[in-house]
């Protein structure tokens, strides 16, 4: 248990409604009456966001989330398979559980899985990943306007807008939060 006065954004709470992560926290002391805490909570299973108000100093159950590094092995009918680098234990996650992160996960990549009671509840990627270009239209000779871009397809199926000089076989750094091209690595 943890006091609502000690809660901070990013912490996880095990409430009767489910497992929630604190997105926003506001301690309010009105002119009259007792202080209270207003929180915006995100359900870590469904992704739904709710607002809850607690009395200041009220105890709420804190959830302990274990974050471990796993290596992505392969994708098959069961979904995505990851391996723990320390124990060599393999975990299969469905496509729904992986969600949008599937567009940024390449073979052999290390990702961080959030585990609650030894069950995976989410995937954390780095701020940027490096992916190889598998398809790119050639830049047209007269199309050299500064800042011109073209769509390129990466090894995971992700399509990003990249500069005209990018070609098949190049490795690009892509922002995982926005899906935008950052730079060409090689």
C-alpha positions as CSV (number, residue, x, y, z in Angstrom):
1,X,0.0,0.0,0.0
2,X,1.1,3.5,-0.7
3,X,-0.3,6.9,0.4
4,X,-2.0,9.0,-2.3
5,X,0.4,11.8,-1.1
6,X,3.4,9.7,-2.3
7,X,2.0,8.7,-5.7
8,X,3.9,10.0,-8.8
9,X,3.2,9.8,-12.5
10,X,4.5,6.6,-14.0
11,X,3.6,4.5,-10.9
12,X,1.3,1.5,-11.3
13,X,-1.7,0.9,-9.0
14,X,-3.6,-2.3,-8.5
15,X,-7.2,-1.0,-8.1
16,X,-10.4,-3.1,-7.9
17,X,-11.2,-2.0,-11.5
18,X,-7.8,-3.4,-12.8
19,X,-4.2,-2.5,-13.2
20,X,-3.6,1.2,-13.8
21,X,-0.6,3.5,-14.5
22,X,-0.7,7.0,-13.2
23,X,-0.6,9.5,-16.1
24,X,-1.3,12.7,-14.3
25,X,-1.4,13.6,-10.6
26,X,-2.8,16.7,-9.0
27,X,-3.0,17.5,-5.2
28,X,-5.8,20.0,-4.5
29,X,-6.3,21.9,-1.3
30,X,-9.5,23.8,-1.5
31,X,-10.2,26.9,0.7
32,X,-12.8,24.9,2.7
33,X,-12.8,21.2,3.4
34,X,-10.1,18.6,3.2
35,X,-7.4,18.1,0.6
36,X,-7.9,15.6,-2.2
37,X,-5.9,14.0,-5.0
38,X,-7.1,13.9,-8.6
39,X,-5.5,11.4,-10.9
40,X,-5.7,10.4,-14.5
41,X,-5.2,6.7,-14.8
42,X,-4.5,4.5,-17.8
43,X,-5.6,0.9,-17.8
44,X,-2.5,-1.2,-18.7
45,X,-4.5,-4.0,-20.3
46,X,-7.2,-2.2,-22.3
47,X,-5.5,1.3,-22.6
48,X,-8.7,3.1,-21.4
49,X,-8.1,6.3,-19.5
50,X,-10.2,7.3,-16.4
51,X,-10.2,10.1,-13.9
52,X,-10.3,9.2,-10.2
53,X,-10.4,11.3,-7.1
54,X,-9.0,10.1,-3.7
55,X,-8.8,11.6,-0.3
56,X,-5.4,13.0,0.6
57,X,-3.5,10.5,2.6
58,X,-5.7,7.5,1.6
59,X,-3.8,4.3,1.0
60,X,-4.1,2.6,-2.4
61,X,-2.5,-0.7,-3.5
62,X,0.7,-0.3,-5.4
63,X,1.5,-2.8,-8.2
64,X,5.1,-3.9,-8.7
65,X,5.9,-4.0,-12.4
66,X,9.0,-5.9,-13.4
67,X,10.7,-4.7,-16.5
68,X,13.0,-7.2,-18.2
69,X,14.9,-7.2,-21.5
70,X,13.8,-9.8,-24.1
71,X,15.2,-10.5,-27.5
72,X,12.7,-10.8,-30.4
73,X,13.1,-14.1,-32.1
74,X,10.4,-14.6,-34.7
75,X,6.7,-14.2,-35.7
76,X,4.4,-17.1,-36.5
77,X,0.7,-18.1,-36.2
78,X,0.9,-17.8,-32.4
79,X,2.1,-14.2,-32.6
80,X,5.5,-12.8,-31.6
81,X,8.1,-14.9,-29.7
82,X,10.6,-13.3,-27.3
83,X,13.4,-14.8,-25.3
84,X,14.7,-13.8,-21.9
85,X,18.5,-13.4,-22.3
86,X,19.3,-14.6,-18.8
87,X,17.0,-17.6,-18.4
88,X,16.4,-18.4,-22.1
89,X,12.7,-18.6,-21.3
90,X,10.5,-18.0,-24.4
91,X,7.3,-16.0,-24.3
92,X,4.7,-15.7,-27.1
93,X,2.6,-12.6,-27.4
94,X,-0.4,-12.2,-29.6
95,X,-0.6,-9.5,-32.3
96,X,-3.1,-7.6,-30.1
97,X,-0.8,-7.5,-27.1
98,X,2.1,-6.2,-29.2
99,X,-0.1,-3.6,-31.1
100,X,1.6,-0.7,-32.8
101,X,5.0,-1.8,-31.6
102,X,5.0,-4.6,-34.2
103,X,5.9,-1.9,-36.9
104,X,9.2,-1.2,-35.1
105,X,10.4,-4.6,-34.0
106,X,13.1,-6.2,-36.2
107,X,14.7,-9.7,-35.9
108,X,17.2,-10.0,-33.1
109,X,16.1,-6.6,-31.6
110,X,16.1,-6.3,-27.8
111,X,12.9,-4.9,-26.3
112,X,11.8,-4.3,-22.7
113,X,8.7,-6.2,-21.5
114,X,6.7,-5.0,-18.6
115,X,5.7,-8.0,-16.4
116,X,3.1,-8.1,-13.7
117,X,2.8,-11.4,-11.7
118,X,5.1,-13.0,-14.4
119,X,2.6,-12.1,-17.2
120,X,3.6,-9.6,-19.9
121,X,1.4,-6.5,-20.0
122,X,3.3,-4.3,-22.4
123,X,6.3,-3.5,-24.6
124,X,8.6,-0.6,-24.2
125,X,10.7,0.4,-27.2
126,X,13.6,2.8,-27.2
127,X,13.0,6.3,-28.5
128,X,14.4,5.3,-31.9
129,X,15.1,2.1,-33.9
130,X,17.2,1.3,-36.9
131,X,15.5,-0.5,-39.8
132,X,16.5,-1.4,-43.3
133,X,14.9,0.0,-46.4
134,X,13.3,-2.8,-48.5
135,X,11.5,-0.7,-51.1
136,X,12.2,2.8,-52.4
137,X,11.2,4.5,-55.6
138,X,14.2,6.2,-57.3
139,X,14.5,9.9,-56.9
140,X,13.5,11.7,-60.2
141,X,16.4,13.8,-61.7
142,X,14.5,17.1,-61.8
143,X,13.0,16.5,-58.4
144,X,15.8,18.0,-56.3
145,X,13.8,20.6,-54.3
146,X,15.2,21.2,-50.9
147,X,13.3,19.1,-48.3
148,X,11.6,16.8,-50.9
149,X,10.6,13.4,-49.6
150,X,9.4,10.1,-50.9
151,X,7.7,7.1,-49.2
152,X,10.0,4.2,-48.4
153,X,9.1,0.8,-47.0
154,X,11.1,-0.6,-44.2
155,X,11.9,-4.3,-43.3
156,X,9.0,-4.4,-40.8
157,X,6.4,-3.1,-43.3
158,X,6.4,0.4,-41.9
159,X,6.2,3.2,-44.5
160,X,7.9,6.5,-43.7
161,X,8.6,9.7,-45.6
162,X,12.4,9.9,-46.3
163,X,14.6,12.2,-48.3
164,X,15.1,11.5,-52.0
165,X,18.7,10.2,-51.6
166,X,17.5,7.2,-49.5
167,X,17.8,3.9,-51.5
168,X,17.1,0.2,-51.0
169,X,19.5,-1.4,-48.5
170,X,20.0,1.8,-46.5
171,X,19.5,1.6,-42.7
172,X,17.3,4.4,-41.3
173,X,16.8,5.6,-37.8
174,X,13.1,6.1,-37.1
175,X,11.4,7.7,-34.1
176,X,9.1,5.1,-32.4
177,X,6.8,7.7,-30.8
178,X,5.9,9.5,-34.0
179,X,7.0,7.1,-36.8
180,X,9.0,9.8,-38.5
181,X,12.4,9.5,-40.3
182,X,15.3,10.9,-38.2
183,X,18.5,10.1,-40.2
184,X,20.2,7.6,-42.5
185,X,22.6,5.4,-40.5
186,X,24.3,3.7,-43.5
